Amino acid sequence: MPPKLGSVDDALRPLMELAELAAPEDGEEEDISFTQELLTYPSPRQKRAKRAADAMSRARALQMMPSPCKKAISAPAVASTAAGPGEDELLKDFKVTDVLSKMADRSVLLAEKRRRADGADGAGSCQVALKIIQKHRLTSAATSAPSQSPVAKEPSMGSEAELMRQLKHPNIVQLQEVLEDEDRVCLVMEYISGGDMLQDLIRQGRFLEPHARRLLKELGSAMEYVHSRNIVHRDLKPENLLLTSSDRATTAVKISDFGISRWTMSSQDCRTYLGSRDYRAPEVIHLALKKGRRAGRSPSRSVASAEGYGKPADLWSLGVVVYVMLSGERAFESQNKVELEIVQGLWSFSSEVWQSISAEAKDLVSALMQQEPKKRLTAAQLLQHCWLNT
């Protein structure tokens, strides 16, 4: 097996970006293939090319936006108090100032609340993030929510809005309101200015234990809250963990992107192959492998015997996140057989960086990255672990 990349603490070797494969659309299954290309640590030349491509994508996104939005981004001005002729009615209460991301069926815009006609400032004129989703790509939570859930009654809003309406926690990005028109849903969410954890790792390198410990307490508290409401996130990774500032001594962390989350009433409710490649739990991959079998041999008595997955899959993903936070390295080394390494448990603390990390921290990572879902820590047990209480 090839050696791991060196420590990000080496000033001559900054942390390279961990990249992911795009997840399938909500509710769709992905055909598993161990020969799919895995985006890897880019060279400086590749990073420059990516920045140029991102700039082109942003330019295309601006071209596709309504003209009032383009004006707000290219030449910000004082917002008017009412929508003008031809203005996008869905966004009439906002002044869009930037495009944060753009995909075929959804986009995320940075915006400010417009001043209302009565002179009052909406939301104190603070910045918000607008996630705009095309309705034809939405999967309602109504089909997967437990029958006693009171919110599975508005399929037009889509599962992400329905779920986020139920989540009020200081370490979860807050949904402020939901707007919709005939074709789109707009989620108005708080804007977290510090960026995501992956970008912070790229800028500053691995986290020191005191900083990682504090943030993991917040994440553990948030996931205990999410799981107590019988919700599974299904896509925990550094890109979906937003930081409130770049100061690691004081920043808070907030979980974002519940786009493929769902309600679950058991540990085996989820049966769709979703998530991000390096962070998928073994039982998620075993599920795909089992579905891909034509006939014949019965499954062995292992995680492959499970019919689905649930909350424990989130704790595996969180374990991988902690591994990356503490080491600045990928947990799995392969460039094109990550799934095989995950199901075989081929990860270790063998690289040099782990020699300076405490035994208690490594014990916590090991307790989260257990192959058997039933042997993993729950979110409540995570909060009681000795490393988080030292």
N, C-alpha and C positions, 0 to 999 in steps of 0.2 A: 504494500500500500504506500502511496507517495507520502512524503513528510508533510506536516502541516506548515502553513505559512507562519512566518515569525511573528513575534509580539508587536502589537501596535505601539508599544512604548518606545520602540527603537525609532529615534528621530529621523533616521535615514530611510525608514520604511513605513510610511503612513498607511493607515487602514484603507483598503480598497473597498469599493461598494459591493455589498451583497445584493444580488439581483434575484428576481423571482420570475416564474412563468405566470402568465395571466390565468386567473381562475375562470372556470366556465360560468356561463350565465346562471342566475339563480334557478335552482330546480333542475338544471340539466346535468347529466352525467358525463364525465370525461373518460374517454378510452385511455386506459393506462398503457404507457409504452416506456420501456426502459432504454429506448434509444433516442428519446426526445433531446433536443439540444438544451443544455443548461447554461444560462448566461453566467459568466464567471467574473472574477476580479478584473476589471478593465485596465488596460495600459493608459498612460497619459494621452496618447494619441486617440485611443478609443473614447476616452472621456471627452476630449475636445469635439470629436465627431458627434457624440451624444448631445452635447450642449448645442451644437449647430442644428441637429435634428429637432431638439426640443424647441428651439427658437422658431424653426419653420412650422412646427405643429401649432405653436401659439399664434403665429401669424394666420394660419389657416382657420384656427378657432375664432379669431377676431373677424375674419371675413364672413364666417357663418353666423355671427351674432347679429341681433337687431341693431340698426344704426344708432339708436340712443346709447346702447351699451358700448359700441365702438367709440363713440364720442367721449364717453366717461373715462375710457381707458387711455385713449390717445391724447386727450386734452382735458384733464379733470377740471371741472368748474363748479361753481356753487350750484347745488341741486335746486331745481325748480320745485314748486310746491304742488304741482299737479302734472299728470301725464299729458304730454303734447300729442299732436296728430301723428299717427303711425308708431307711437311708442308701444313697446311690449307691455300689454296690460298686466301680465303675471308679475312683472318686475317693476311696476309703476311706483312702488313705495321705496325703491332702493336706487342708489347711485352705484353702479358697478365700476370698480376701480382696477380689477385685475382678473386674469384667468389663472386659477390655481392648477387645474387639470382639465383635460378634455379627452373623452372617449366617444365612440360611435353613438352610444345611447344615453350618455350622461356627461355632465360637466360640473365642475365646482368653481364658483366665482367668489371673489372677494368683493364685498360691497359695504356701503354705509346706508343706514336708514335715512330716507328723505324727511325733511321737515314737513310735518302735517299742516293742513290748511289752517288749523286753529293756532299755529305758531309753536306748538309743543314739539319737542324732539322725540321721534320714535326711538325707543330703546336707548335714550341718552346719546344719540348720534354715534354709538359705538360701532366698531366693525363687526360684521357677521360673515359667515361662510354660507353660500347658497348652493345647495346640491340639487341640480335640476335633472330629473330622470324622465325619459320618455315612457309614457304609460304602457305602450304595447310590449315593453320588455319587463314589466313588473310581474312579480309572483306574489300573490296575496298571502299573508300569514293565516288567512282564514282556513286554508286547507290543511295547515299543520299545527295550528294552535289547539291547546286542550279545550275540551268542550266548555269547561267552566270559565274560560277566559272571557272577560266582558268586552275585549277590544277587537275581537275577530269579526267585526261587523261592517268594515268599511274597505272592501277590497280595492277600491279605486286608489287608496293611499299607498298600497304596497306594504310589504312586510316590514321593511326597515322603519318606516314611519310608525307603524303600529307597535313595533317593539320598543322603539326609542321613547314613545310617549309614556311608557311604563317605567322608565329608568331615570331616577333622580338621585344621583350620587356625585360627590365632589370630584371623583376621579373617572368620570365618564363624560364625554362631550355632550353638552345639553342641547336638546332639540327645543327651540323657542316657539316655533309655529310651523304649520304646514299649509301651503297654498297649492291650488291646482286650477288648471283649466282643462279644456277638452282633451288635450294631448299630453300634458306634462304635469308632474308633481314637483314642487319646490320645497325642499326641507331647509328651513332657516335655522342655522345652528351657530353656537358660539364659535368665534374664531380664536384659535390658539396660536399665538404669534411666535412661539419658540421653535416651531418646526417639528419634524418627527424624530424618533430616537435613532433611526438609521443614519440620517444626515448628521446628527450630533456625534455619533460614533465615528463617522468619517472625518469630521472636523477635529474632534478632541481625543480620539482613541478610546480605549476600554475604560470602564468605570472602576473607580476605587471601591473597595468593599463597603465603606460607610455610605457612599452615595447610592450604590446599587441596593444595599439593604433597605434604605429609606424608601426608595422608589418601589421596591418589591412589596413592601408592606402596603403601600397604596394600591398596587395592582392586585394583591391578594384580597384586600378589603373590597375592591370593586368586583372581582370575580366571585367572591362569596355572595355578594349582593345579587349579581346577575344570576348565578346558579340557584339562589334561594327563590327566584322568580321563575325557575324552570326554563331558563333561556340558555342556549349554547351559542357562543360567539362564532366559532368555527374558522376564524382567520386571525388569530393572535400572532403578531410579528412586529418587529421594530417599526416598520412603516406605518402601522396602525396605532402606535403609541405616541401621542403628542406631548411635547414638553412645553411648559409655560414660559421658560426662559432658557438661556444658554448657561446660566450659573448653576452648576451641578450641586452646589451646597444648599441652594434654596428652591430649585425648580420643583414643580409638581408634575405628575404624569396623568394623562387622561386617555382612556380607551376610546377609539373612534371606529367608524366603518362597521356598522352592523348589517351590511348589505346582504350577506349570506347567512345571517344568524336565523335561528328558529326556536320555537317552543319545543320542549321535550318533557316527557313524563317518566322516562326510564333511561337506563344507560345504553340502550340499543335502538333508540327511536330514529336516529339519523341514518339514512341509507343512500346518500348521494356523495359521490367522490368530489369533494370540494376542498378548498384551502390553498395554501401556498407551499411550494414544493419542499423546502428545507424544514418546514414546521408541521407537516402532516404527521399525525400519530400513526403508529404501526397498524392499529385496528382499521384506520381509514384505508390504508393501502391494501390490507388483507381483504377488506370488503370488495375493493375493485378487482383484486385477483380472483376472488371467489366467484364474482359475477361473470368474470371472463372465462371461467372454465366451461368447457363444452359438456362434459359428462365424465363419469368414471369415479375416481378415487374420492373417498369421503374425507372431510377435513380432519386434520390431526387435533389432538386436545391441546389447543393453544389459542392465542388470540384469533386465529383464523376460524375458530368454531363459532365466534360471535356473529349474530345476524346483523348487527349495526354498531353504531357508536354513539356517544353522548358526552356528558360533562367531562369525563376523564380525558377526552381528547384535547380539551382546552388546557388542562394542566400539563399535558405533554408539551404542547406548543409553548406554554409559559416557561417550562424547563429549558427548552431550546433557547428562548429569549434570554434567560438568565445566563446560560452558557456563553452566548454571544456578548452580553453585557460585560461579563467578568474577564473574558479572554480576548475579545475583539477578533475572534476567529469563527469560522463556520464549524458547526458540530460534526458535519459529515463532509468527507474530503473529496468524494468522487465528483467528477464533472458530468457524468451521464448515467450514473447508476445510483443516484441518491436514494431512490425507493428501496433498492435492495439493501443498502447500508442501514436504512431505518428499520426494516423488518428483521434484520439480523442483529440489530443492536450494535453496529460497528462504530461506536464513538468512544472516546477515551479522554483521560486527563494526562496524556503522555507528553504533550508539547511543553516546552520550557516555561511558558508563561504561567502554567498551573502550579509550578513549584512555589511560587510566592503567594498563592491563594490558600486560605485557611481550610482545614479539614472539614469544618462545619459547613462552609459554603459548598464544598464539593459534595458533602453528604446531602445537602438540600437538592442540588442538581440531580444527583443519582436517584433521590426519592421521587422526583417529578418525572424523570425519564425512565421509568420502569416499563418494560415491555408489556406486562400484564396490566390492563386498566384497573383491575380491582386492587392491585398492590400500590398504585400511585397515591400520593397525598391528595386529599380533597383541598378545596380552597380554605376551608375552616382549619384543617390540620396544618396547612402551610403556615398560617398565621401563628401557630403554636410552636413552630420549629425553633430549635435553640439558636440558629444563626440569626433569626429575625428578632430575637429577644436578648441579645448580648449587648 
